[in-house]
C-alpha cells in the first residue's frame, strides 16, 4: 500500500514537514496550498527537495468553489484553475483536488455541473493534470460521494475522477458498499481520517476533531476494504485537521501518522478476510485443495500476529522517596522480596501483584516518584516486540548480566517503558529469583493475599499525545479502546479512556487531565505545557483482593492512614442503594467506597499520594466490570484536599 499524508496534518514549515514525512517513512505527500504560499521555497525547490527525500508529490489541494456558478464566475474560476495547473507543472505534480462548491454555488443543476466540470477537465488535459472531484460533507448541492461519482460518470472524461475521503463519507453515515461498484480507473485518490463520534456541526467536527486511523471511532478498515475490492491501487493518504497535531512536535506526529497507516493496512487485510465479497468467496482454491488468499491490485502487508496480553507481570515505580513507598507497600500488605542482585531496584509482592521500586534515578534533580514501567505477560515476547518495532515503537533495552531475564521493551508515547514478559500458566515470574540474594528465604507474602493481582493501572497522558497513546496501545498491545468518559475534579474535567483485553486480564486507564499554573511562575509558551505548568493528575496502581474489608482492617492495623471520605458521601450512598445498615457502617468505619450495577458490586479504597503515585485496593463481586466511576469525583476532591493540607503543614 502506497502511503501519503497531507502537509496540513503537521506543525512547522513546509521544509520541516517534508523532512519529517521522509523520516517517518511515507511514500508521498499532498501539498496543501497554504503551506506552499507561505513558504520561501520556490515550486522548483519543493520539487527538488521531494526528489532528494524520496517523496512523491501526489496531490495539490484544495481547489475550491468551482462548479454550480453563473457563466461570468465560471470564467474567473477557469482562469484561476489554469494558474494552478501551471504551478503544478513547476512542482512536477499531475493531480489536483477539486472540492464541491460550498460558498459560491447558486445554481442547483446537475446538467450545468457536468458541463462545467467537463470544461475544467478539458483545460486540465491541456496541462497534463487530472482532477480528483470530492463531495464535501457540507457541500451546498453536492455532499454525497455517490452524487460526485455520478457527475464523473456523466462527464466521462479521462482527466476527471473522484476523490474518496473517509471523513466526508463516514461523518454523514453514508453506506460505503457502493464503492465496490465504482470503476477503479475513476477513483483518482483516497484520503483517510478517523474521528470520535460527536454531536457537532460537520464543518466544525472536520476542522478541529479529525484524528489518525485507530484514534477515533470510524469503520475505516471497512471503508478502505471496499475501495481495495473495487480495484483501487493508488495512494492512501492522511488528511487530518486537528488543533493538537498542528501544535505538536512535527517528527513525532509524523511517526504517529505513519503508525496509523501501518495499523489500518493490517486491519483492512483482516476485514477483507473476514468479510467475503458478496459475489463469491474471498479466497480461492489452489491445485490440491489448498486455500489461497485472493489478491487485489493493492497489496496489503500484515504485521507479526500476537495475542492480547494475559495480564500484568509487574509495575515499576521510579522512587524519589523509596522510604515512603516501602512504608506504604508494607502497610498495604506487600512483602519485601529484597534487592536485585545487580540493579538498584527492590521487589515487593502480594500474591501475583508485583511492584518494583527503582532507585536508579532517585538522585536526579527533576525526579519525582512516578510509574516508570509496566510488564505484560505475552505468549511470545520476541514476536510481540517485532510487531511493536514495525509499528515504529522506540526500543528501550535493559542491561542484563549472565543468567538474568532479558526483557523485550519499548517506550510508550508518555515515556512509560513497556516490557514484554514470558507468561506462565500459574502466574509466576522466573525473574523474581534474581531478587533477595543473601536472604534466608524471600518473603512469601501474608496469609490471605495469595490471590492478589494487579487489577488495573491508571496513567496520566500529556495533552498533546493522548490520541497517539490510544493508537499505540491498540496497535502494539492489541488492547481494545472503550468509549471515553469525563470525570469532574477540583481542577477541571479529566478525560478517561479505558483500554483492555477481552478477558479483562489487562485493564489500562489513560487519563488526560488539565494543566495547572504553578504559583509564582510565568506561563510557558502557549499550548506547550512548558515553564510554570504542571500536570494536575496523579497515576495509580490498583490491586484486586478477595476480601477488601479484611485487607482494609489489616492495613489499618499496620498503620495505614486512610483518606477521609466525607459523611455526605455515605448519606448519598445510602439514598442510592439502601444498603444494609451494618454493611454501610463498615464502609463508613474503614473509609471504603462502593458501587453497584446489574452485574455485581465494587468495593475500593485509595491511599495518599507519594510523589505522583498512589495505590488502590479493590474487590470485584459478581461480574462487575467498571471502576467505581460514580466515586471518582469524591476521590479527586479528597485527594485534592489532602495534598493542600500537606502543603499548609509546617
C-alpha positions, -999 to 999 in steps of 0.1 A, spaced: 0 0 0 14 34 -10 12 58 19 8 95 19 0 124 41 -13 160 36 11 187 49 -18 203 67 -17 174 92 16 186 107 31 216 125 61 236 112 72 250 79 69 231 46 105 222 47 102 208 82 70 189 73 86 173 43 117 162 62 95 147 90 74 128 64 106 113 49 120 103 83 87 87 92 88 66 60 59 80 39 60 73 2 44 106 -8 27 138 4 -1 161 -5 9 198 -8 -16 219 10 -18 253 -8 -13 275 22 19 256 31 33 265 -3 21 300 -4 37 308 29 70 290 21 102 308 9 108 276 -12 101 280 -49 80 253 -66 112 241 -82 129 240 -48 100 219 -34 102 195 -64 139 191 -60 137 186 -22 109 160 -26 131 141 -50 161 142 -27 139 130 2 124 102 -18 89 116 -16 64 117 -44 42 148 -47 8 131 -51 -18 157 -48 -21 195 -48 -51 208 -28 -75 223 -24 -92 239 -54 -125 252 -40 -158 266 -52 -157 259 -89 -190 244 -100 -227 254 -99 -219 290 -107 -231 316 -134 -211 319 -166 -192 351 -155 -180 335 -123 -171 303 -142 -147 323 -165 -129 336 -134 -127 301 -120 -112 287 -152 -86 314 -152 -78 306 -115 -76 269 -124 -52 275 -153 -28 294 -130 -28 264 -106 -22 240 -134 9 260 -145 21 260 -109 16 222 -107 38 218 -138 66 236 -120 61 213 -90 60 182 -112 25 173 -99 -3 159 -120 -34 156 -97 -54 183 -80 -82 180 -55 -114 198 -67 -139 202 -39 -177 205 -44 -188 241 -41 -197 255 -7 -195 293 -8 -204 305 -43 -227 278 -57 -260 293 -68 -275 270 -95 -286 235 -84 -285 218 -118 -265 185 -124 -265 191 -161 -248 225 -156 -224 210 -131 -214 183 -155 -209 208 -183 -187 230 -161 -166 200 -149 -162 189 -185 -147 223 -194 -124 221 -164 -113 186 -173 -106 197 -209 -84 226 -196 -67 202 -172 -59 178 -200 -41 206 -219 -17 208 -190 -14 171 -182 -34 174 -150 -60 151 -135 -90 163 -114 -100 144 -83 -135 156 -76 -146 154 -39 -180 158 -24 -175 178 8 -199 167 36 -211 203 38 -212 210 1 -241 232 -9 -255 209 -36 -230 180 -38 -223 164 -4 -227 127 -12 -198 107 -27 -222 87 -49 -235 120 -63 -200 132 -71 -193 98 -88 -224 101 -109 -212 135 -122 -178 120 -130 -196 92 -150 -217 118 -168 -188 139 -179 -168 107 -189 -135 125 -194 -102 107 -188 -89 136 -168 -118 136 -143 -122 111 -115 -133 111 -79 -116 115 -45 -130 94 -17 -125 110 17 -134 88 46 -144 117 68 -168 133 43 -184 99 38 -185 84 73 -194 116 91 -227 115 71 -232 78 78 -232 70 41 -231 33 32 -196 26 18 -205 -7 0 -213 12 -32 -176 20 -36 -171 -16 -48 -192 -8 -79 -170 21 -89 -147 18 -119 -113 18 -102 -99 39 -130 -122 66 -119 -111 66 -83 -82 91 -86 -73 94 -49 -83 82 -14 -79 103 18 -84 88 52 -91 103 86 -107 90 118 -128 109 143 -146 105 176 -184 103 173 -196 138 182 -229 157 181 -214 187 163 -220 205 130 -200 186 105 -177 215 94 -165 222 130 -162 185 135 -140 182 104 -118 213 110 -109 205 146 -115 169 156 -102 146 130 -76 121 142 -54 95 127 -68 60 119 -72 39 151 -76 70 173 -113 76 166 -145 55 160 -150 53 123 -150 20 105 -120 28 83 -110 -8 76 -144 -14 60 -142 18 40 -108 10 26 -117 -26 22 -144 -17 -2 -120 5 -22 -94 -23 -24 -120 -47 -35 -131 -23 -62 -96 -25 -76 -81 8 -64 -43 7 -62 -33 44 -57 -20 62 -26 -39 60 7 -32 94 22 -40 110 55 -59 143 56 -64 153 93 -73 187 106 -65 187 143 -56 216 166 -34 195 188 -15 178 160 -7 212 145 9 223 178 29 191 185 64 181 175 64 176 138 86 145 137 67 127 165 34 135 149 46 122 115 57 89 131 23 86 148 6 92 115 27 65 98 19 41 126 -18 47 120 -15 37 83 5 6 91 -22 -4 115 -50 5 90 -33 -16 63 -33 -46 86 -69 -40 98 -81 -37 62 -65 -70 53 -82 -86 82 -116 -71 72 -113 -84 37 -105 -119 50 -134 -118 75 -160 -103 50 -160 -123 18 -173 -104 -13 -210 -108 -19 -204 -123 -53 -183 -152 -42 -157 -164 -17 -128 -141 -7 -103 -169 -11 -99 -193 -39 -87 -229 -40 -53 -239 -55 -45 -273 -70 -47 -300 -44 -74 -282 -25 -51 -257 -6 -67 -223 2 -52 -193 -14 -56 -157 -4 -74 -136 -30 -51 -109 -45 -61 -74 -54 -42 -47 -73 -34 -31 -39 -11 -54 -19 -18 -52 18 10 -60 42 4 -75 76 23 -74 109 35 -102 131 4 -116 148 2 -116 186 -25 -125 211 -36 -99 236 -16 -99 269 -27 -124 295 -21 -100 324 2 -76 342 36 -91 350 48 -61 371 45 -24 377 77 -4 383 77 28 402 106 53 400 113 63 435 124 98 446 114 87 481 119 50 484 113 50 522 78 64 518 70 38 491 84 10 512 63 20 542 31 24 521 35 -10 504 42 -27 537 11 -12 553 -10 -24 523 3 -59 529 30 -63 503 61 -83 513 96 -73 505 115 -98 483 148 -80 487 170 -62 462 181 -73 427 215 -89 425 229 -63 401 204 -34 398 194 -8 423 158 -20 425 136 -37 450 108 -62 446 76 -61 466 49 -87 462 14 -96 472 2 -128 456 8 -123 419 8 -85 422 45 -74 418 58 -38 423 94 -29 416 109 2 433 136 16 410 160 38 429 184 44 400 170 78 392 163 89 427 192 114 427 181 131 396 172 168 402 138 165 384 130 130 395 95 125 411 81 93 423 61 81 393 51 49 374 81 42 351 74 9 335 48 -19 331 54 -55 323 28 -76 304 26 -113 301 26 -123 265 28 -157 247 59 -147 226 78 -116 237 101 -118 206 72 -118 182 53 -91 202 85 -69 202 89 -74 164 53 -62 159 59 -31 181 91 -23 162 73 -24 128 48 0 143 78 23 150 78 20 188 113 30 201 132 2 217 143 5 254 167 -24 261 178 -31 296 213 -41 306 213 -77 318 240 -99 333 245 -136 327 216 -158 340 193 -128 341 160 -125 323 162 -105 291 131 -83 286 119 -71 252 110 -34 258 98 -3 240 87 32 250 51 43 251 41 79 240 42 92 276 77 76 280 64 48 302 86 18 294 66 -13 283 82 -47 288 70 -80 273 74 -109 296 70 -146 291 38 -155 308 34 -187 328 2 -208 334 4 -203 372 11 -166 371 46 -168 385 76 -149 371 110 -166 367 129 -133 370 119 -129 407 147 -154 415 171 -126 408 159 -108 440 166 -115 476 201 -129 473 216 -134 507 182 -137 524 174 -169 542 142 -171 521 124 -144 502 92 -134 518 62 -153 505 35 -128 513 10 -127 541 -18 -153 545 -49 -143 526 -31 -122 500 -21 -150 476 -49 -143 452 -40 -107 448 -33 -94 412 -28 -61 396 -64 -52 385 -57 -20 365 -31 7 361 -40 44 356 -16 65 336 -17 103 331 -11 113 295 4 145 281 -23 166 264 -6 166 230 -1 128 229 -34 114 243 -47 102 209 -13 88 200 -13 68 232 -47 53 223 -34 41 189 -2 29 204 -18 6 229 -44 -6 203 -19 -14 176 12 -26 196 -5 -45 225 -39 -54 210 -58 -36 237 -94 -26 228 -103 11 235 -136 17 252 -157 49 248 -141 76 268 -157 94 298 -152 127 315 -148 130 353 -152 162 373 -123 171 396 -115 203 416 -90 213 389 -113 207 359 -126 178 338 -105 147 335 -109 127 302 -106 90 309 -101 63 283 -101 26 292 -80 2 272 -85 -35 279 -82 -71 268 -113 -92 260 -110 -113 292 -102 -82 313 -68 -97 322 -54 -63 314 -71 -30 322 -52 1 314 -68 35 320 -54 66 302 -63 100 317 -59 134 302 -60 160 330 -60 198 330 -27 217 334 -23 240 364 -3 272 367 22 270 395 22 299 419 50 325 413 59 313 378 54 327 344 33 308 319 51 286 293 47 291 256 11 289 245 -1 253 242 32 237 253 26 229 289 61 243 295 76 265 322 52 273 350 27 245 342 24 211 358 1 181 353 -27 182 379 -33 145 379 -17 115 396 -12 79 385 -21 48 403 -18 10 406 -49 -9 416 -46 -43 433 -75 -67 434 -81 -89 465 -108 -114 475 -117 -97 508 -113 -59 508 -128 -54 542 -103 -78 557 -75 -62 538 -85 -27 549 -87 -38 586 -52 -54 583 -38 -23 566 -52 0 593 -37 -23 620 -3 -19 602 -6 19 604 -21 29 570 -37 63 572 -68 62 550 -81 91 530 -111 105 550 -142 101 529 -169 128 537 -200 118 556 -221 133 528 -208 105 506 -222 78 528 -256 95 532 -258 97 494 -247 61 491 -275 50 514 -300 71 495 -289 55 462 -286 19 472 -304 14 505 -275 -7 519 -279 -30 549 -271 -7 579 -242 -29 593 -226 -31 559 -229 7 554 -214 12 589 -184 -9 579 -179 11 548 -180 43 568 -157 30 595 -130 20 571 -134 49 546 -143 24 518 -161 34 486 -188 13 470 -206 9 437 -231 -15 423 -247 -23 389 -269 -50 375 -238 -73 372 -222 -70 406 -206 -49 433 -173 -30 437 -155 -21 469 -124 0 469 -102 24 488 -73 47 479 -40 56 496 -24 90 500 -1 101 471 36 96 472 51 119 445 26 114 417 17 78 426 -10 63 448 -24 28 452 -59 15 451 -72 -18 466 -103 -32 450 -127 -61 453 -150 -71 425 -181 -91 434 -201 -109 407 -194 -97 372 -189 -60 380 -168 -47 351 -164 -10 359 -140 11 381 -164 28 405 -168 58 382 -195 75 404 -169 76 432 -142 93 411 -153 129 418 -152 121 456 -117 106 453 -105 136 433 -118 161 459 -105 141 489 -70 138 474 -70 175 464 -78 184 500 -52 160 514 -24 174 492 -33 210 500 -34 202 538 1 187 534 13 220 518 -1 240 547 15 218 573 48 234 586 
